[in-house]
Every structure is written in structure tokens, then in C-alpha cells.
Amino acid sequence: MCLPAGSTFYYLMLRGATTIEDHTRIAVFGTLTVTATIGTLVFILIKHPWNAKQYRHTQKINQMPVGAKAALAATIRLGCKKGMLLLIPYFFYIGFTSTFWASINGTALGYTRAFGDVRESLVGLNGVFQGVGEIKGGVFPGIFGAWSKKKGRDVFLVAGFIVHLTAFYLIFLNMPPLSSLQMTSEMSYIGPSPYIAMLCTALIGFGDAIWNNQLMAYLGSVYPFQTVAAFGVYQFMTATGNVIAAGYSTVLALPFQLLIMVVTGIAALAGYCWLERKTFPKKGFSNGGQKGMEMSHSLRRSETG
């Protein structure tokens, strides 16, 4: 809910503004900075669940604490495994799309003069609709959870990718090609229309939530005793994708950025579907946790042996 709330605040502050005045900038960043500071302090005060009495007395922690060097070495070893190498396009795709909706798409909206007086406020609404899409996408797999155990998680990934393809195509038609690079008065193929732009933002959020949730579930199932290393690889590769996307966004026009995401998404989908069918053959995910634990035990024995 933080994304829609913060974006709504930004929208209300800039509604009808064509330029951002100094006092508005100070008010927006000041409010967000104070809010972030309070949130960080509250988070620091939260007791870690592993330190709680009920966990110490009733739960066994299978993953023993390790030092920083050992954790780094385990992350590097796991990152070189075939399963993780096949997920690299997946990690990059998440990095590319998150950079796109967090900065590139909003920049394109603000740089499109054809939107008129609402172009700056559309940047705020971009976050609102992105958050709404994320919420809907997070709920969607839960509704069909029982069905996914029989069919597999790759069905959700295909659905999420189709949603993303729809959004990318509509953005290609709706937004001027140079809108992500500079202020432009160019017209697009069908507009541009602020309604289509917000629809695309919601669709990107919907698909992004599906892809993130399925990846988290997969890593948790296959690497239950290597979560630190698995999510370390995930964070590193996703952040690398963020950096790459931020780099090419300064030189490539919007259609080429969309093309990169489409190609990467196809490679990501192919790699994940192959891994899923190999890891959870025929029986789907009904025995996913047990299968993942067996794989993790096997990996640990091979490394210690």
C-alpha cells in the first residue's frame, strides 16, 4: 500500500503544475524523507523472529548462521550452478522491468508535452496505478493456488508475460519514441492518451507482482536450506539488471528499450519453464517442498563432501 499512498501524495502536490517550483520540491522531498526515516526506525525496533522465545523453543533453524566470508563463498558457488545460470535472464528481466516502471516510464510521461497540464501529475498517478496493479497481481496467484499445484507455476508466468506484452505494445503505440530521453512534442501512433498510459502502468504492475512472487516461491522451494545464498544471487543479478537498464535508458529510444525487455522476457520464460518441468516433473508442485528439500540436501552433501 506504500506505493499507491506515496504516489497519491505526489499527485496531489503536483496536480495541474507544468513546472516543479522550489517550495513544492522541498515539501515533497521533505515529507518523504521524514516518512522514510520514521519507517526505518520502526523497522529497526522490530525483534527478529528467530530471536523470539517461541522460535527458540519450538522451532529448529536448519540454516546455521555463518560468517560474511562463508556466506559470500556459498553465494558464489550457488550462482555458478546450472539452475541459477538458467535463471539469469529471469533475474535480469525483473531488474529491467522494475527500472522501467520506477523511473523510465514516469520520465516518459513527464517529458510528453502532448499530455498538457496533467503531464507532471501523471508521474504521481503512474505510481498509484503501478501499486494497484501490484496488489491485484499479488492476489491473483492466491485465488488459483490449488489449481497451480496441478498445472505448475509456469502457467502464471506465461499469463504474467502476456499481460506485460500487452502493456509493452500499448506503450509502443501510445508514447512518443523519444519521450524517455528528452522533452518532446511528438505525437504517437494513437495519442498519446493518459488513460491508456495508466492502463499500461497497471498491467506492468500486475505482471511484475506475478513474476516476483513465482520466483520467490521457486527459490524458497528448491533452496530451503540455502536461502541466504539463493536470495543473494537473486539480489545481485536483479541489481545488475537495474544498472544495465538505467545505463541503456539514457541512450536508447523507448521502442528499443521495450524490445530489450521482450527478448529478455522470452529467454527468462523459456529458462524457468525448463527448470520447473525438470525440478517438478508431472506431479506439479504438490510435492514441491519435499522435492526442493531433497535437492537442497543433495547440494549440501556434495559441497561438504
Helices and strands as residue ranges (DSSP letters): H 2-14, H 22-45, G 49-51, H 53-58, H 68-79, H 82-86, H 88-99, I 100-104, H 105-110, G 113-118, H 119-143, H 145-151, H 154-174, H 194-222, H 227-248, H 254-279, H 288-304
